[in-house]
């Protein structure tokens, strides 16, 4: 305890490991979001509506029970809405889910 920082503190190795793990998580989340987008782009309008309604109901029910993975369901719901808006930007059904 000479008052000097340890090698780990001096090099920021602990901080770098934390940053690296966050970057890996961001990459995984981005890959998951890209997969969701690709899947929705291939859906018919009816499938997209059903998917959006299911995502909305699942999200609302999961929140009530406290069992929901908010990040994933929020992503699914927002991506479904974005895909619908991309297809039909002026159609009022876009707010139905």
C-alpha positions, -999 to 999 in steps of 0.1 A, spaced: 0 0 0 24 26 -12 -4 48 -26 5 38 -62 -22 24 -84 -20 -13 -93 -13 -24 -129 -50 -32 -133 -60 3 -122 -32 20 -142 -40 3 -174 -77 4 -170 -79 -34 -176 -109 -38 -154 -127 -10 -172 -118 -24 -206 -132 -58 -197 -165 -42 -188 -165 -22 -220 -158 -53 -240 -186 -73 -225 -210 -44 -231 -199 -42 -268 -204 -80 -272 -239 -76 -257 -247 -47 -281 -235 -68 -311 -257 -97 -300 -287 -74 -296 -281 -58 -330 -279 -92 -346 -311 -103 -329 -328 -71 -341 -316 -76 -376 -330 -112 -375 -364 -99 -364 -364 -73 -391 -356 -98 -418 -382 -122 -406 -409 -95 -406 -400 -82 -440 -408 -117 -454 -442 -118 -436 -475 -112 -454 -496 -83 -442 -519 -107 -423 -490 -124 -406 -475 -91 -397 -507 -79 -381 -511 -112 -361 -475 -110 -350 -479 -74 -339 -510 -81 -320 -494 -111 -303 -463 -91 -294 -485 -63 -280 -507 -87 -259 -477 -107 -247 -459 -75 -237 -489 -62 -218 -496 -95 -201 -460 -100 -192 -457 -66 -177 -487 -73 -155 -472 -105 -142 -437 -91 -141 -423 -120 -162 -416 -101 -194 -382 -95 -209 -389 -59 -217 -360 -55 -241 -369 -83 -264 -407 -77 -265 -402 -39 -268 -379 -46 -298 -403 -70 -314 -433 -47 -310 -414 -16 -322 -400 -35 -352 -434 -48 -361 -448 -13 -360 -418 0 -380 -423 -26 -407 -460 -18 -409 -453 19 -412 -427 12 -439 -453 -7 -459 -483 16 -452 -471 49 -438 -506 66 -440 -528 37 -431 -544 41 -396 -541 4 -387 -504 11 -379 -515 21 -344 -536 -10 -338 -507 -29 -324 
